[in-house]
Amino acid sequence: MTESERIDWELMQRVAASDEAALGELYDRFGALVYQSARQVLRSRAETEDAVQEVFVRLWRTADRFDPRRAKLVTWVMLITRRHLIDRLRRQSARPDKAALDESRGDAGGAVARPEAIGSGEGSEGRERLRRQLSRLPDLQRTVIERAYLQGFSLREISAQLDTPLGTVKSALSRGLTRLRELEHGSGESDRAKGG
């Protein structure tokens, strides 16, 4: 394993463990790239934001499966993004714009990025569930997640906006995402219990 492969593997292992610094690094590296790829093939900003939410949830939930011997991290992230976008377009009974999807995979290596959104669920029901879950978080966690993932600010920008140390902002992000994951698992179980 090369040094860069080892670094990427360790990053994803830390993401899988909800390590706040790793979450911030993944956020900085790939969010905008995922957003740009989604924006190239989806009709509206709202659809794009929904798709980015769903992609980052997939990345977060599957972080422990990343194998640097099989693919570079950027390739793996974009493969998950591409699969998700194709699935989404199929669900909408539309044919994906394959040329745009293929083009979005190119020249990704040097991208420094930030996500525009994160969350779970699909469409208006998913957005409403995310709003309810966010409302259950402490103020700082909710504010950091909303500004980082729904409004697209970097963690440094949020730190300056809130006049709060960067480490505190990263901790709030990590704790908030962990709590959202717990809430999502809880709501998924209750949905299955209800038969939906």
N, C-alpha and C positions, 0 to 999 in steps of 0.2 A: 504494500500500500504506500503510495507516495505521501509526502507531507501534506499536500493540499487535500488529498482524499481523506487522510486521517483527521484533518481539521474539520472538513465538512461532516464526516461521520460523527465526530464528537459533538459538533453543533446540534445535529439532529437528535442525538441521544439526549442532550440537555433540553432541547425543545420538548421531547417526549416526556421528560420529567418536570415540565413547566418551570424550568430555570428562567428567571426574569431577564438576565443578560442575553441568553440565547434567543428568547422570544424577541427581544429588541433587535438583535442582529439579523434574524430572519426577516423581521419587519423592514429593516433598513435595506436589506439586499434585494428583496424580490417583490415587494408589494406593488410598486409602480409598474413593473414589468407584467405582472399578472393583470393589473388594471388595463394597461394599454392593449394587451392581447384580447381581453374580453371586449374592450370598447371597439376594436376593429370589426368584430363580428356580430355584436348585438345592437339593437335598434336605438336604445335610449340609455341615458346615464343611469336611470333607476334600475334597468335590467342589468347593466354592467355592475353596479354596486351590489346587487343581489348575487350575481355570479361570483364576484370577488369574495364576498362573505362565505359562500359555499366552498370555494376553492381553498381558502385559508383554514376553514374547519377541517377539510380533508387532509391538508398538509399537517395540521396539528395532530389529528387523530392517527395519522399513519407515519409520523416522524420516525418511530422505532423500526420501520420496515426499510428505510433508506439504506442502500448498499452501494458505497462508492466504487466498488469493483465492477459494478454493472453499468453505472452511468454517473456522469458529473452531476453535482447537486442542481445546477441550473437546468440541465436536461431533464432531470427527474421532476423538478417543479413545473417545468413547461409541459411535460408529458401529462401530469395530473391536470394541469390547466386545460390542455387541449382535449383530453378525454371528457372532462367535466363540461366544457363548452359544447362539444358534440352531443353529449347526453342531453344537455339543456335544450339545444336546438331540435333534437329528435322529439323531446317531450312537447315542444311547441308545434310539432308537425311541420317543421320547416327543414329544408335541406341546408346543412352548414356550408358556409362560404369557404371551401377547402383551400383556395388560394390564399385567402386572408389568414386562415389558421396556420398554414405552412409558413407564410411570410412572418407571422408573429413569432415563430420559433427561432428565426435567424438572429445573429449578432447579439446574443443575450449575455455573453460572457462578462462584459465590463459594466453591466447595468448596476447603478446604485439606486435603490428603489424604496418606496414606501407604499403600503396598501391604502386604498381609499375606504375599505369597509371590511368588516368581519362579522360573523354571526352564524345563524343556522336557520334552516327552514327555507321555504320557497315562497315567492310572491308575497301578497299582502298578509297572508296568514303568518308566514315566517317573520315578516317585519314586525307585525303586531306582537308575536311571541317574544321577539328580541327586545322590543320596547318594554314589555312587562318584566322580563328578566333583568334588564338594565335598571329598571326602577327599584329593584330589590337590592341593588348594590349600595354600599356606602358612597357618599357624595364624591369623594376624590376618585375612587375607582371608576364610577360611572362617567365622570367628567373626562378622565384620561382616555377611556375606551371610546367614548363618543368623539372626542377631538382627534384621536389617533386614527381610528378605523372608519368612522362615518364622515369626518370632515377632512381627513387626509393630512393633518399636521404631523410633523416629526416629533419625536420625544423631546428633543432640544427646544423646539418651538413651544411645546406645551409647558415645559419647565419654565421658560421665560414668561409665557402668558399668565401662568398661575403663581409666578414668583416662588417656585418650589424647587428644591434641589433635584437634579436629574435622577439621582439614585432613588429618591422618594417616588418620583413619577414612574420609574421602571418597576419599582415594587408594587405600586398601585395597579399598574397594567398587568403584572404577573398574577397578583392575587385576584384581580377582577376577572381575568380570563379563566383562572382555575374555578372560580365561583360560577361563572357562566357555564362552564363545562358541566359542573355538578348539577346546575339547574336544568340544563338541556337533557342530561341523562335522566333526571327525575321526571321531566315533562314527557320525554319519549316513552318512559315506562307507563306513565298514567295514560298517555294516548293509546298505547297498546292494550291496556286494561279496559279502556272504553271501546275497543274494537276499531280504533282509527289511528 
